[in-house]
């Protein structure tokens, strides 16, 4: 059985449309009653505001304050 290209596209289009519909079998918990307190710390702004001669001093402070994030940021993102 050899399908024409148009039949292939129609088949995948039908599967895509059928898989995008919302089902009632998924029970999502209600979380709107949970209070969340979020504190956002902008390390990038803190780093940008630092003078070059202060970097060695702040390096140790940031390692303690940010932990694994600081190591990953320096090694993976900035590649230092």
N, C-alpha and C positions, 0 to 999 in steps of 0.2 A: 504494500500500500504506500504509494508515493503521494505526499501532500504538496500542493502548490504553495508558493510563498505567501500568497494572500491568506490561505487557510491557516498557515502557521501563525501569522500575525493575529488573525482573528481569535485563534485558540488562546494565545498568551494574553490578548486584550481581555477576553472573557474571564480568564483565571484571575487577572489583576483586579478587575472590577468586582468580582465575587469575593475576593479576599479583603477588600477594603470596607466592607459593610460592618456596622457595629452589631455585636452580638449581645444578647441578654444573659449569656451564661457566665460572663465574667463578673464576679462580685468584688467591686472595688470598695475598700473601706472608706468611710467618711472621715476626713482628717481636718476639716475646716474648724473644728472646735479646739484643736491643739494650738496653744500659744507658743510661738517660737520667737526667741530673742536672738537676733543675728548681729554680730559685730564684724564689720568689714575693716580690715587693716590694709592699707595701701603701701606695700613694701616698695613698689616701683617709685612712688613719689618720695618716700623716705630716702631711698638710694639716690635719686636725682637731686635732692636738696643737700646732699652731703658734699662737703668740699674734699678735693683729692687728698689733702694732707690729713684729713680726719678718718680716712678709710680704714687704716690699720686699727684704730681705736674702736670704730663701730663694727668691724669684722667680728671680733669676739662677742660683742653684745648681741649682734644679729644671730650668730650661731646658737647662742643660748635661747634667745627669744623665739626664733622661727624654726630651730631644729632641722629636721629632715627637709622641710621646704627650702630652707636657705641653701643647703648643700645641693639639692636638685636644681634650684634656680641658677646657681653659679656654675655648676658643672654641665648640666644638660641644656639650659636655655642660653646662657651667656658663653658657655664653653671656656670657662676660666679655670 
